[in-house]
């Protein structure tokens, strides 16, 4: 476990880790400071794309150097996130639109075929 | 592990927890329910990234499986909550 790794492995791993945490921090600051809900949906994407890719790349580099062979299972995390995050984002946006419409706020009207048929 | 890498991991864990505290502010303050769901989803993502950083810190594979589980449960939880906000019930 206490194998000495070369400095050329540790420097990229350290840089990627710090960058990933900075992306997460920027996303959190955006989440706190943005005014509107639909603006607030954007900053978390920074951590779930760039942050996750940076950490996965750091993990791959570190474990590949530690076990002196390719260890690629950390790719699963960004791949899983790239499938699941759009689904939750889309559902949350639709839920927010629905709730704002019910509350009588000024949001775009519903564009489903059923409503337009009954309207015309 | 050299001092460079362990210090970098400590710094990144500190920044991750700072991001979690900022997200908690939004979770408690959030004016509407969807703000709270979004903040909870973001908390799950940051916790998963922290798990991966801890896996590098202790050079262990177990943390990777914990991170995968957190990602899956975060997706299921946010999906169910968003569905609940959309319809008023989780399973139609």
Backbone of each chain as ProteinMPNN parsed JSONL, in Angstrom:
{"seq_chain_A": "XXXXXXXXXXXXXXXXXXXXXXXXXXXXXXXXXXXXXXXXXXXXXXXXXXXXXXXXXXXXXXXXXXXXXXXXXXXXXXXXXXXXXXXXXXXXXXXXXXXXXXXXXXXXXXXXXXXXXXXX", "coords_chain_A": {"N_chain_A": [[0.824, -1.191, 0.0], [2.019, 1.169, 0.651], [3.495, 1.919, -1.526], [5.977, 3.672, -3.325], [5.112, 6.158, -5.466], [5.831, 7.59, -8.676], [6.722, 11.057, -9.091], [5.627, 12.167, -11.317], [3.263, 10.916, -11.629], [1.845, 11.607, -9.373], [1.523, 14.391, -9.446], [-0.336, 15.047, -11.651], [-2.591, 13.696, -10.612], [-3.072, 15.067, -8.192], [-3.577, 17.656, -9.173], [-5.896, 17.21, -10.719], [-7.697, 16.377, -8.761], [-7.919, 18.666, -7.109], [-8.925, 20.493, -8.958], [-11.378, 19.325, -9.548], [-12.711, 19.541, -7.093], [-12.829, 22.285, -6.943], [-14.555, 22.839, -9.074], [-16.883, 21.718, -8.028], [-17.273, 23.449, -5.892], [-17.711, 25.878, -7.234], [-20.098, 25.261, -8.496], [-21.744, 25.016, -6.234], [-21.675, 27.603, -5.205], [-22.929, 28.938, -7.291], [-25.425, 27.736, -7.076], [-26.312, 28.826, -4.71], [-26.309, 31.588, -5.175], [-27.727, 32.28, -7.518], [-30.662, 33.854, -8.983], [-33.216, 32.971, -9.986], [-35.289, 29.99, -10.194], [-34.992, 28.456, -12.537], [-32.58, 29.369, -13.477], [-31.014, 28.414, -11.454], [-30.92, 25.724, -11.939], [-28.782, 25.22, -13.569], [-25.977, 25.412, -12.48], [-25.368, 22.924, -10.953], [-24.767, 21.074, -12.957], [-22.135, 21.464, -13.546], [-20.604, 20.136, -11.605], [-21.475, 17.522, -11.973], [-20.631, 16.865, -14.48], [-17.939, 17.969, -15.37], [-16.616, 17.838, -12.846], [-17.027, 15.151, -12.058], [-15.772, 13.824, -14.173], [-13.109, 14.678, -13.837], [-12.434, 13.623, -11.29], [-12.764, 10.884, -11.783], [-10.832, 10.481, -13.728], [-8.521, 11.08, -12.262], [-8.644, 8.997, -10.388], [-8.38, 6.783, -12.083], [-5.786, 7.191, -13.144], [-4.254, 7.076, -10.788], [-4.784, 4.479, -9.65], [-4.05, 2.865, -11.784], [-1.328, 3.364, -11.893], [-0.623, 2.453, -9.406], [-1.208, -0.299, -9.392], [0.203, -1.052, -11.54], [-0.963, -1.513, -14.108], [-3.724, -1.276, -16.43], [-6.507, 0.084, -14.783], [-9.717, 0.444, -15.032], [-12.244, 0.836, -13.934], [-13.33, 3.114, -12.803], [-14.434, 4.668, -14.765], [-17.091, 4.023, -14.861], [-18.555, 5.685, -13.183], [-18.771, 8.441, -14.323], [-20.063, 7.632, -16.678], [-22.454, 6.506, -15.771], [-23.502, 8.783, -14.523], [-23.834, 10.448, -16.744], [-25.983, 9.25, -17.911], [-28.034, 9.343, -15.975], [-28.281, 11.953, -14.899], [-29.374, 13.833, -16.886], [-32.006, 12.838, -16.984], [-33.106, 13.287, -14.397], [-32.819, 16.068, -14.329], [-34.493, 16.911, -16.415], [-36.987, 15.984, -15.502], [-37.223, 17.452, -13.13], [-37.314, 20.042, -14.151], [-39.712, 19.941, -15.569], [-41.46, 19.441, -13.461], [-41.142, 21.799, -12.013], [-42.097, 23.68, -13.85], [-44.757, 22.827, -14.022], [-45.648, 23.212, -11.382], [-45.288, 25.978, -11.094], [-47.067, 26.879, -13.015], [-49.457, 25.995, -11.965], [-49.496, 27.616, -9.742], [-50.044, 29.981, -10.891], [-48.084, 31.601, -11.969], [-46.065, 33.53, -14.319], [-45.369, 31.678, -16.772], [-44.297, 29.768, -19.67], [-46.898, 28.387, -21.746], [-48.543, 25.162, -21.651], [-47.45, 22.641, -23.899], [-48.708, 20.276, -24.999], [-50.143, 17.755, -27.116], [-52.693, 17.007, -26.534], [-53.915, 19.101, -25.118], [-53.934, 21.169, -27.027], [-55.606, 20.157, -28.973], [-58.072, 19.976, -27.652], [-58.36, 22.631, -27.155], [-58.7, 23.783, -29.667]], "CA_chain_A": [[0.0, 0.0, 0.0], [2.844, 2.364, 0.754], [4.438, 1.937, -2.637], [6.33, 5.03, -3.711], [4.772, 6.461, -6.848], [6.647, 8.645, -9.257], [6.143, 12.39, -8.947], [4.877, 12.48, -12.539], [1.904, 10.389, -11.463], [1.14, 12.276, -8.279], [1.172, 15.778, -9.789], [-1.642, 15.14, -12.331], [-3.681, 13.266, -9.732], [-3.358, 16.156, -7.253], [-4.189, 18.777, -9.894], [-7.253, 16.848, -11.112], [-8.556, 16.366, -7.567], [-8.209, 20.038, -6.656], [-9.804, 21.114, -9.945], [-12.731, 18.784, -9.406], [-13.368, 20.133, -5.922], [-13.139, 23.688, -7.262], [-15.774, 22.84, -9.885], [-18.016, 21.488, -7.122], [-17.488, 24.675, -5.113], [-18.32, 26.881, -8.119], [-21.495, 24.875, -8.658], [-22.491, 25.317, -5.005], [-21.834, 29.062, -5.126], [-23.979, 29.286, -8.238], [-26.708, 27.275, -6.54], [-26.767, 29.735, -3.657], [-26.408, 32.99, -5.558], [-28.601, 32.571, -8.653], [-31.916, 34.449, -8.551], [-34.418, 32.269, -10.397], [-35.109, 28.533, -10.116], [-34.51, 27.885, -13.804], [-31.137, 29.643, -13.532], [-30.351, 27.59, -10.448], [-30.753, 24.349, -12.402], [-27.574, 25.06, -14.383], [-24.669, 25.168, -11.858], [-25.015, 21.557, -10.576], [-24.224, 20.308, -14.083], [-20.676, 21.606, -13.547], [-20.003, 19.071, -10.79], [-21.798, 16.173, -12.441], [-19.892, 16.533, -15.708], [-16.492, 18.211, -15.281], [-16.104, 17.344, -11.579], [-16.989, 13.683, -12.056], [-14.74, 13.358, -15.108], [-11.783, 14.925, -13.266], [-12.158, 12.658, -10.219], [-12.618, 9.548, -12.372], [-9.526, 10.432, -14.408], [-7.505, 10.988, -11.207], [-8.702, 7.643, -9.826], [-7.823, 5.844, -13.069], [-4.327, 7.38, -13.207], [-3.632, 6.64, -9.541], [-4.833, 3.029, -9.458], [-3.265, 2.224, -12.829], [0.083, 3.443, -11.516], [-0.411, 1.667, -8.186], [-1.237, -1.735, -9.702], [1.01, -1.187, -12.765], [-1.765, -2.061, -15.199], [-4.919, -0.432, -16.554], [-7.653, -0.147, -13.89], [-10.601, 1.409, -15.688], [-13.633, 0.762, -13.491], [-13.854, 4.418, -12.385], [-15.229, 5.258, -15.854], [-18.512, 3.722, -14.667], [-19.235, 6.79, -12.504], [-19.252, 9.46, -15.263], [-21.017, 7.071, -17.647], [-23.74, 6.425, -15.062], [-24.013, 10.148, -14.323], [-24.268, 11.024, -18.017], [-27.306, 8.709, -18.233], [-29.077, 9.63, -14.988], [-28.466, 13.374, -14.588], [-30.372, 14.485, -17.746], [-33.367, 12.396, -16.664], [-33.59, 14.021, -13.224], [-32.925, 17.49, -14.646], [-35.692, 17.112, -17.228], [-38.17, 15.799, -14.66], [-37.322, 18.578, -12.195], [-37.753, 21.224, -14.889], [-41.137, 19.798, -15.854], [-42.189, 19.6, -12.201], [-41.145, 23.212, -11.644], [-43.032, 24.361, -14.748], [-46.117, 22.441, -13.63], [-46.018, 23.861, -10.123], [-45.41, 27.428, -11.299], [-48.292, 27.096, -13.776], [-50.569, 25.83, -11.024], [-49.508, 28.751, -8.826], [-50.46, 31.159, -11.634], [-46.961, 32.454, -12.361], [-45.95, 33.809, -15.743], [-44.478, 30.715, -17.413], [-44.84, 29.359, -20.973], [-48.061, 27.512, -21.67], [-48.276, 23.753, -21.901], [-47.46, 22.323, -25.332], [-48.995, 18.88, -25.29], [-51.094, 17.679, -28.225], [-54.044, 16.836, -26.01], [-54.482, 20.394, -24.77], [-54.176, 21.998, -28.204], [-56.776, 19.62, -29.664], [-59.288, 20.364, -26.935], [-58.501, 24.07, -27.243], [-59.146, 24.157, -31.01]], "C_chain_A": [[0.866, 1.251, 0.0], [3.895, 2.398, -0.345], [4.713, 3.376, -3.048], [6.015, 5.242, -5.179], [5.671, 7.575, -7.348], [5.933, 9.998, -9.145], [5.297, 12.749, -10.157], [3.508, 11.836, -12.541], [1.153, 11.215, -10.436], [0.735, 13.704, -8.64], [-0.141, 15.851, -10.566], [-2.803, 14.719, -11.445], [-4.07, 14.396, -8.778], [-4.063, 17.3, -7.962], [-5.632, 18.448, -10.255], [-8.19, 16.863, -9.913], [-8.914, 17.78, -7.138], [-9.126, 20.738, -7.641], [-11.236, 20.616, -9.793], [-13.448, 19.384, -8.204], [-13.678, 21.605, -6.175], [-14.387, 23.786, -8.134], [-16.992, 22.635, -9.004], [-18.316, 22.745, -6.315], [-18.147, 25.762, -5.968], [-19.791, 26.554, -8.329], [-22.317, 25.216, -7.433], [-22.705, 26.817, -4.853], [-22.922, 29.524, -6.079], [-25.342, 28.903, -7.731], [-27.228, 28.224, -5.477], [-27.093, 31.116, -4.222], [-27.361, 33.292, -6.703], [-29.985, 32.999, -8.177], [-33.11, 33.525, -8.774], [-34.197, 30.759, -10.318], [-34.527, 27.966, -11.401], [-33.073, 28.274, -14.085], [-30.387, 28.717, -12.593], [-30.177, 26.152, -10.9], [-29.42, 24.148, -13.112], [-26.305, 24.724, -13.601], [-24.387, 23.732, -11.428], [-24.461, 20.717, -11.718], [-22.705, 20.386, -14.128], [-20.015, 20.474, -12.767], [-20.282, 17.702, -11.379], [-21.165, 15.862, -13.786], [-18.388, 16.71, -15.493], [-15.909, 17.645, -13.989], [-15.975, 15.827, -11.57], [-15.919, 13.162, -13.008], [-13.348, 13.547, -14.52], [-11.467, 13.9, -12.186], [-11.954, 11.264, -10.793], [-11.265, 9.42, -13.056], [-8.4, 10.321, -13.376], [-7.459, 9.591, -10.626], [-8.078, 6.642, -10.789], [-6.308, 5.955, -13.108], [-3.672, 6.794, -11.961], [-3.623, 5.123, -9.42], [-4.083, 2.289, -10.553], [-1.786, 2.257, -12.486], [0.368, 2.56, -10.309], [-0.336, 0.185, -8.507], [-0.487, -2.052, -10.984], [0.278, -1.963, -13.854], [-3.019, -1.23, -15.297], [-6.044, -0.859, -15.616], [-8.704, 0.881, -14.276], [-11.993, 1.486, -15.078], [-14.184, 2.112, -13.046], [-14.602, 5.125, -13.513], [-16.711, 5.082, -15.611], [-19.241, 4.913, -14.063], [-19.674, 7.876, -13.486], [-20.228, 8.91, -16.283], [-22.404, 6.983, -17.013], [-24.349, 7.816, -14.883], [-24.526, 10.732, -15.633], [-25.595, 10.424, -18.46], [-28.357, 9.26, -17.279], [-29.322, 11.124, -14.795], [-29.43, 14.073, -15.555], [-31.796, 14.094, -17.406], [-33.909, 13.179, -15.471], [-33.743, 15.502, -13.531], [-34.202, 17.786, -15.43], [-36.94, 17.001, -16.37], [-38.334, 16.968, -13.694], [-37.785, 19.841, -12.909], [-39.238, 21.142, -15.181], [-41.962, 19.978, -14.591], [-42.263, 21.068, -11.808], [-42.104, 24.001, -12.529], [-44.469, 24.093, -14.329], [-46.553, 23.176, -12.374], [-46.171, 25.365, -10.281], [-46.695, 27.748, -12.066], [-49.511, 26.986, -12.865], [-50.679, 27.031, -10.083], [-49.881, 30.045, -9.543], [-49.323, 32.101, -11.983], [-46.926, 32.615, -13.873], [-44.927, 32.866, -16.366], [-45.108, 30.323, -18.742], [-45.972, 28.345, -20.814], [-47.671, 26.076, -22.009], [-48.375, 23.456, -23.397], [-47.663, 20.829, -25.513], [-50.112, 18.819, -26.318], [-52.518, 17.61, -27.712], [-54.69, 18.188, -25.743], [-54.81, 21.222, -26.008], [-55.391, 21.481, -28.977], [-58.062, 20.067, -28.973], [-59.49, 21.88, -27.018], [-59.042, 24.505, -28.594], [-60.374, 23.376, -31.418]], "O_chain_A": [[0.494, 2.272, -0.579], [5.025, 2.84, -0.137], [3.799, 4.199, -3.113], [6.588, 4.578, -6.043], [6.195, 8.381, -6.58], [4.704, 10.066, -9.109], [4.359, 13.539, -10.05], [2.67, 12.176, -13.376], [-0.035, 11.493, -10.602], [-0.304, 14.177, -8.179], [-1.007, 16.643, -10.194], [-3.881, 15.31, -11.511], [-5.256, 14.656, -8.575], [-5.028, 17.859, -7.44], [-6.509, 19.301, -10.118], [-9.335, 17.302, -10.018], [-10.073, 18.067, -6.839], [-10.01, 21.492, -7.235], [-12.188, 21.39, -9.897], [-14.635, 19.7, -8.273], [-14.679, 22.12, -5.678], [-15.19, 24.703, -7.965], [-18.018, 23.289, -9.194], [-19.479, 23.071, -6.078], [-19.03, 26.479, -5.497], [-20.636, 27.449, -8.341], [-23.459, 25.658, -7.557], [-23.772, 27.26, -4.429], [-23.736, 30.383, -5.74], [-26.312, 29.638, -7.919], [-28.437, 28.413, -5.346], [-28.056, 31.747, -3.788], [-27.774, 34.441, -6.862], [-30.441, 32.577, -7.114], [-33.919, 33.318, -7.87], [-33.058, 30.294, -10.368], [-33.663, 27.091, -11.359], [-32.395, 27.592, -14.853], [-29.271, 28.285, -12.885], [-29.376, 25.419, -10.319], [-28.967, 23.011, -13.245], [-25.588, 23.813, -14.015], [-23.232, 23.32, -11.523], [-23.754, 19.741, -11.472], [-22.051, 19.499, -14.674], [-19.005, 19.918, -13.197], [-19.436, 16.81, -11.304], [-21.158, 14.703, -14.201], [-17.646, 15.73, -15.44], [-14.837, 17.04, -14.009], [-14.96, 15.28, -11.139], [-15.236, 12.183, -12.706], [-12.49, 12.679, -14.679], [-10.362, 13.358, -12.155], [-11.069, 10.535, -10.344], [-10.622, 8.373, -12.975], [-7.444, 9.571, -13.573], [-6.38, 9.046, -10.392], [-7.335, 5.754, -10.371], [-5.611, 4.94, -13.107], [-2.66, 6.1, -12.055], [-2.584, 4.533, -9.123], [-3.536, 1.213, -10.31], [-1.064, 1.296, -12.751], [1.451, 1.987, -10.188], [0.508, -0.522, -7.958], [-0.528, -3.183, -11.467], [0.799, -2.914, -14.436], [-3.364, -0.534, -14.342], [-6.484, -2.008, -15.642], [-8.605, 2.048, -13.899], [-12.862, 2.145, -15.649], [-15.4, 2.253, -12.92], [-15.331, 6.084, -13.258], [-17.517, 5.881, -16.088], [-20.409, 5.146, -14.377], [-20.856, 8.219, -13.497], [-21.13, 9.624, -16.72], [-23.404, 7.339, -17.636], [-25.551, 8.007, -15.066], [-25.539, 11.432, -15.644], [-26.28, 11.011, -19.297], [-29.455, 9.61, -17.71], [-30.459, 11.529, -14.551], [-30.257, 14.857, -15.09], [-32.707, 14.914, -17.521], [-35.033, 13.68, -15.515], [-34.685, 16.137, -13.057], [-34.902, 18.762, -15.162], [-37.851, 17.821, -16.487], [-39.452, 17.427, -13.459], [-38.555, 20.625, -12.353], [-39.954, 22.137, -15.062], [-43.031, 20.587, -14.624], [-43.295, 21.54, -11.331], [-42.83, 24.873, -12.052], [-45.296, 25.004, -14.285], [-47.666, 23.695, -12.295], [-47.064, 25.969, -9.686], [-47.339, 28.763, -11.803], [-50.461, 27.762, -12.969], [-51.773, 27.423, -9.676], [-50.023, 31.089, -8.906], [-49.559, 33.276, -12.265], [-47.647, 31.939, -14.607], [-43.751, 33.212, -16.479], [-46.308, 30.514, -18.939], [-45.993, 27.555, -19.871], [-46.609, 25.82, -22.577], [-49.271, 23.955, -24.078], [-46.829, 20.18, -26.145], [-50.941, 19.727, -26.389], [-53.445, 18.092, -28.364], [-55.851, 18.412, -26.086], [-55.837, 21.9, -26.048], [-56.128, 22.269, -29.57], [-59.018, 20.483, -29.627], [-60.619, 22.368, -26.961], [-59.771, 25.494, -28.673], [-60.887, 23.563, -32.521]]}, "seq_chain_B": "XXXXXXXXXXXXXXXXXXXXXXXXXXXXXXXXXXXXXXXXXXXXXXXXXXXXXXXXXXXXXXXXXXXXXXXXXXXXXXXXXXXXXXXXXXXX", "coords_chain_B": {"N_chain_B": [[2.676, 7.262, -0.227], [3.235, 10.551, -1.184], [3.912, 13.746, 0.435], [2.844, 15.725, -1.111], [0.619, 14.653, -2.552], [-1.058, 13.755, -0.484], [-1.595, 16.124, 0.879], [-2.89, 17.515, -1.165], [-5.178, 15.973, -1.435], [-6.344, 16.386, 1.04], [-6.875, 19.143, 0.881], [-8.705, 19.16, -1.254], [-10.786, 17.66, -0.176], [-11.55, 19.394, 1.861], [-12.5, 21.573, 0.342], [-14.595, 20.334, -0.963], [-16.284, 19.839, 1.232], [-16.866, 22.422, 1.958], [-18.379, 23.18, -0.276], [-20.53, 21.479, 0.161], [-21.606, 22.601, 2.487], [-22.461, 25.091, 1.515], [-24.406, 24.16, -0.24], [-26.173, 23.077, 1.575], [-27.148, 25.398, 2.722], [-28.794, 26.333, 0.658], [-30.537, 24.202, 0.644], [-31.903, 24.436, 3.088], [-32.903, 27.013, 2.93], [-34.252, 27.214, 0.573], [-36.767, 28.567, -1.486], [-38.851, 27.169, -2.736], [-40.272, 23.83, -3.183], [-39.007, 22.443, -5.239], [-36.497, 23.574, -5.337], [-35.334, 22.546, -3.06], [-35.248, 19.822, -3.672], [-33.472, 19.873, -5.807], [-31.156, 20.776, -4.496], [-30.733, 18.619, -2.785], [-30.154, 16.596, -4.613], [-27.768, 17.613, -5.608], [-26.219, 17.469, -3.318], [-25.98, 14.684, -3.081], [-24.38, 14.187, -5.346], [-21.997, 15.533, -4.724], [-21.238, 14.127, -2.448], [-20.699, 11.68, -3.594], [-18.471, 12.295, -5.199], [-16.696, 12.951, -3.151], [-16.411, 10.444, -1.994], [-14.971, 9.109, -3.995], [-12.594, 10.565, -3.913], [-11.759, 9.919, -1.329], [-11.308, 7.216, -1.724], [-8.98, 7.329, -3.269], [-7.342, 8.417, -1.339], [-7.095, 6.397, 0.645], [-6.255, 4.328, -0.934], [-7.992, 2.231, -1.763], [-10.388, -0.122, -3.054], [-12.943, -0.307, -2.157], [-14.28, 2.052, -1.666], [-15.034, 2.881, -4.164], [-17.196, 1.25, -4.836], [-19.016, 2.099, -2.912], [-19.357, 4.717, -3.833], [-20.596, 4.239, -6.272], [-22.998, 3.114, -5.388], [-24.064, 5.316, -4.008], [-24.473, 7.053, -6.149], [-26.455, 5.647, -7.591], [-28.584, 5.499, -5.693], [-29.024, 8.199, -5.292], [-29.969, 8.967, -7.8], [-32.374, 7.459, -7.937], [-33.769, 8.495, -5.731], [-34.002, 11.29, -6.374], [-35.435, 11.077, -8.718], [-37.854, 9.918, -7.832], [-38.747, 11.942, -6.112], [-39.021, 14.131, -7.866], [-40.969, 13.125, -9.537], [-43.029, 12.936, -7.732], [-43.451, 15.644, -7.19], [-44.411, 16.353, -9.642], [-46.803, 14.973, -10.148], [-48.076, 14.397, -7.748], [-48.201, 11.876, -6.829], [-46.141, 8.935, -6.453], [-46.023, 6.415, -7.752], [-47.855, 5.612, -10.554]], "CA_chain_B": [[2.083, 8.494, -0.763], [4.065, 11.689, -0.8], [3.198, 14.822, 1.128], [2.107, 16.524, -2.105], [-0.682, 14.082, -2.884], [-1.952, 13.712, 0.684], [-2.062, 17.485, 1.13], [-3.865, 17.885, -2.197], [-6.439, 15.293, -1.129], [-6.948, 17.088, 2.182], [-7.422, 20.419, 0.402], [-9.896, 18.948, -2.069], [-11.877, 17.248, 0.726], [-12.017, 20.606, 2.535], [-13.313, 22.371, -0.586], [-15.85, 19.595, -1.156], [-17.205, 20.038, 2.363], [-17.347, 23.807, 1.843], [-19.468, 23.157, -1.262], [-21.69, 20.837, 0.792], [-22.231, 23.547, 3.419], [-23.194, 26.068, 0.705], [-25.609, 23.508, -0.753], [-27.108, 22.954, 2.704], [-27.832, 26.688, 2.86], [-29.888, 26.349, -0.311], [-31.508, 23.163, 1.029], [-32.749, 24.909, 4.175], [-33.493, 28.305, 2.629], [-34.923, 27.147, -0.722], [-38.135, 29.072, -1.372], [-39.866, 26.221, -3.191], [-39.904, 22.428, -2.955], [-38.08, 21.942, -6.265], [-35.151, 24.018, -4.953], [-34.796, 21.601, -2.069], [-34.918, 18.569, -4.358], [-32.246, 20.121, -6.584], [-30.031, 20.835, -3.56], [-30.481, 17.259, -2.297], [-29.491, 15.898, -5.705], [-26.388, 18.097, -5.675], [-25.517, 16.895, -2.159], [-25.628, 13.309, -3.44], [-23.275, 14.169, -6.313], [-20.762, 15.93, -4.041], [-20.843, 13.021, -1.57], [-20.107, 10.639, -4.428], [-17.118, 12.728, -5.563], [-15.87, 12.821, -1.946], [-16.1, 9.018, -1.825], [-13.897, 8.745, -4.912], [-11.353, 11.158, -3.403], [-11.332, 9.11, -0.182], [-10.756, 5.981, -2.265], [-7.575, 7.585, -3.623], [-6.614, 8.673, -0.091], [-6.765, 5.145, 1.332], [-5.839, 3.344, -1.936], [-8.845, 1.063, -1.578], [-11.443, -0.23, -4.064], [-14.269, -0.372, -1.529], [-14.929, 3.352, -1.778], [-15.636, 3.002, -5.488], [-18.524, 0.628, -4.802], [-19.878, 3.008, -2.147], [-19.699, 5.851, -4.698], [-21.577, 3.759, -7.256], [-24.28, 2.972, -4.692], [-24.594, 6.655, -3.739], [-24.984, 7.59, -7.418], [-27.717, 4.979, -7.918], [-29.649, 5.903, -4.766], [-29.32, 9.595, -5.558], [-30.834, 9.033, -8.982], [-33.711, 6.944, -7.617], [-34.424, 9.436, -4.832], [-34.386, 12.521, -7.057], [-36.475, 10.711, -9.681], [-39.119, 9.744, -7.119], [-39.206, 13.238, -5.592], [-39.48, 14.951, -8.979], [-42.239, 12.53, -9.966], [-44.028, 13.317, -6.73], [-43.781, 17.058, -7.397], [-45.099, 16.531, -10.924], [-48.132, 14.377, -10.198], [-48.709, 14.218, -6.46], [-48.019, 10.493, -6.38], [-44.884, 8.429, -6.994], [-46.309, 5.339, -8.699], [-49.188, 5.839, -11.109]], "C_chain_B": [[2.891, 9.701, -0.271], [3.226, 12.767, -0.131], [2.372, 15.631, 0.152], [0.709, 15.978, -2.315], [-1.607, 14.074, -1.668], [-2.446, 15.109, 1.035], [-3.1, 17.913, 0.101], [-5.206, 17.225, -1.92], [-7.129, 15.967, 0.045], [-7.588, 18.394, 1.74], [-8.702, 20.185, -0.38], [-11.057, 18.468, -1.206], [-12.441, 18.454, 1.462], [-12.913, 21.432, 1.61], [-14.637, 21.664, -0.873], [-16.81, 19.843, 0.004], [-17.701, 21.481, 2.415], [-18.517, 23.88, 0.858], [-20.711, 22.517, -0.663], [-22.384, 21.791, 1.75], [-23.037, 24.591, 2.643], [-24.476, 25.46, 0.159], [-26.644, 23.324, 0.345], [-27.845, 24.261, 2.951], [-29.023, 26.747, 1.914], [-30.959, 25.329, 0.079], [-32.435, 23.678, 2.123], [-33.506, 26.171, 3.791], [-34.454, 28.235, 1.464], [-36.377, 27.561, -0.697], [-39.179, 28.049, -1.801], [-39.354, 24.796, -3.012], [-38.89, 21.945, -3.985], [-36.659, 22.419, -6.007], [-34.519, 23.028, -3.982], [-34.429, 20.275, -2.719], [-33.624, 18.72, -5.15], [-31.025, 20.132, -5.664], [-29.698, 19.446, -3.025], [-29.748, 16.434, -3.349], [-28.023, 16.308, -5.788], [-25.566, 17.575, -4.494], [-25.082, 15.456, -2.442], [-24.414, 13.282, -4.358], [-21.962, 14.523, -5.612], [-20.295, 14.806, -3.115], [-20.19, 11.903, -2.368], [-18.683, 11.011, -4.85], [-16.179, 12.627, -4.359], [-15.478, 11.375, -1.709], [-14.953, 8.608, -2.746], [-12.565, 9.324, -4.439], [-10.833, 10.382, -2.195], [-10.754, 7.774, -0.635], [-9.31, 6.156, -2.702], [-6.75, 7.758, -2.347], [-6.179, 7.375, 0.581], [-6.367, 4.027, 0.38], [-6.658, 2.066, -1.832], [-9.959, 1.069, -2.622], [-12.84, -0.143, -3.467], [-15.021, 0.931, -1.686], [-15.59, 3.543, -3.137], [-17.04, 2.404, -5.491], [-19.498, 1.497, -4.007], [-20.298, 4.192, -3.018], [-20.74, 5.451, -5.729], [-22.957, 3.639, -6.621], [-24.895, 4.339, -4.421], [-25.167, 7.26, -5.017], [-26.334, 6.97, -7.746], [-28.846, 5.449, -7.006], [-30.009, 7.37, -4.956], [-30.234, 9.75, -6.752], [-32.247, 8.576, -8.632], [-34.465, 7.932, -6.723], [-34.878, 10.695, -5.534], [-35.501, 12.248, -8.062], [-37.825, 10.613, -8.979], [-39.642, 11.088, -6.615], [-39.721, 14.132, -6.708], [-40.813, 14.445, -9.498], [-43.357, 12.916, -8.998], [-44.439, 14.774, -6.906], [-44.619, 17.238, -8.65], [-46.54, 16.066, -10.842], [-48.85, 14.333, -8.851], [-48.685, 12.789, -5.98], [-46.8, 9.917, -7.09], [-45.149, 7.377, -8.055], [-47.726, 5.52, -9.216], [-49.868, 4.51, -11.401]], "O_chain_B": [[3.181, 9.831, 0.918], [1.997, 12.71, -0.131], [1.325, 16.168, 0.514], [-0.272, 16.721, -2.268], [-2.8, 14.351, -1.794], [-3.594, 15.27, 1.448], [-4.072, 18.589, 0.437], [-6.255, 17.831, -2.139], [-8.352, 16.108, 0.055], [-8.698, 18.725, 2.159], [-9.68, 20.913, -0.206], [-12.204, 18.829, -1.471], [-13.65, 18.549, 1.671], [-13.955, 21.932, 2.033], [-15.675, 22.311, -1.011], [-18.007, 20.034, -0.208], [-18.819, 21.741, 2.86], [-19.517, 24.55, 1.117], [-21.828, 22.955, -0.94], [-23.612, 21.802, 1.83], [-24.147, 24.945, 3.04], [-25.509, 26.127, 0.092], [-27.847, 23.403, 0.092], [-29.014, 24.258, 3.338], [-30.118, 27.154, 2.301], [-32.149, 25.564, -0.13], [-33.632, 23.392, 2.097], [-34.623, 26.39, 4.261], [-35.36, 29.06, 1.346], [-37.164, 26.971, 0.043], [-40.293, 28.06, -1.277], [-38.177, 24.573, -2.731], [-38.014, 21.14, -3.667], [-35.705, 21.752, -6.409], [-33.331, 22.716, -4.071], [-33.418, 19.667, -2.365], [-32.785, 17.819, -5.168], [-29.983, 19.569, -6.002], [-28.527, 19.119, -2.83], [-28.837, 15.67, -3.029], [-27.146, 15.474, -6.009], [-24.38, 17.276, -4.634], [-23.972, 15.052, -2.096], [-23.518, 12.457, -4.18], [-20.933, 13.897, -5.866], [-19.095, 14.555, -3.005], [-19.254, 11.256, -1.9], [-17.792, 10.16, -4.861], [-15.012, 12.265, -4.509], [-14.36, 11.091, -1.279], [-14.067, 7.854, -2.342], [-11.528, 8.67, -4.546], [-9.625, 10.201, -2.041], [-9.826, 7.253, -0.017], [-8.496, 5.248, -2.532], [-5.607, 7.307, -2.274], [-5.041, 7.256, 1.034], [-6.158, 2.894, 0.815], [-6.112, 0.963, -1.814], [-10.424, 2.133, -3.031], [-13.813, 0.072, -4.19], [-16.245, 0.938, -1.823], [-16.576, 4.269, -3.26], [-17.962, 2.973, -6.074], [-20.666, 1.622, -4.376], [-21.447, 4.629, -2.962], [-21.654, 6.218, -6.031], [-23.962, 4.011, -7.226], [-26.103, 4.517, -4.579], [-26.216, 7.903, -4.986], [-27.261, 7.679, -8.137], [-29.938, 5.762, -7.479], [-31.17, 7.748, -4.799], [-31.162, 10.558, -6.735], [-33.217, 9.24, -8.997], [-35.653, 8.178, -6.929], [-36.008, 11.141, -5.332], [-36.399, 13.07, -8.244], [-38.821, 11.153, -9.46], [-40.843, 11.349, -6.68], [-40.731, 14.816, -6.541], [-41.687, 15.234, -9.859], [-44.485, 13.186, -9.409], [-45.617, 15.112, -6.789], [-45.439, 18.152, -8.73], [-47.422, 16.708, -11.414], [-50.077, 14.244, -8.801], [-49.099, 12.502, -4.857], [-46.457, 10.347, -8.192], [-44.57, 7.431, -9.141], [-48.68, 5.577, -8.44], [-51.004, 4.489, -11.875]]}, "name": "protein", "num_of_chains": 2, "seq": "XXXXXXXXXXXXXXXXXXXXXXXXXXXXXXXXXXXXXXXXXXXXXXXXXXXXXXXXXXXXXXXXXXXXXXXXXXXXXXXXXXXXXXXXXXXXXXXXXXXXXXXXXXXXXXXXXXXXXXXXXXXXXXXXXXXXXXXXXXXXXXXXXXXXXXXXXXXXXXXXXXXXXXXXXXXXXXXXXXXXXXXXXXXXXXXXXXXXXXXXXXXXXXXXXXXX"}
